[in-house]
Amino acid sequence: MRDIFKALSDKTRRDILEMLKDEKLTASEIAVQFDMSQASVSQHLKILKFNDLIYAERKGKYIYYHLNLSVFEEAINWIIKFKN
């Protein structure tokens, strides 16, 4: 599970994941929602991608980002083990 909890600890990254839950977006489309440079958003995307929380898919000259739900399922299953 690499370090997904550290990746999730940042509010901006959690906000990005929320945005990606409904649709695939480019870094530019994500950046306009925040008061930060596209380079800063790209750093957040890099961390999310490194931890397998998102996929990057190239379509023409654009890269679209979307959620990798299998990693979320793995984390949830791990957390559920502590329920009892």
Order of alpha helices (4+ residues) and beta strands (2+ residues): alpha-alpha-beta-alpha-alpha-beta-beta-alpha
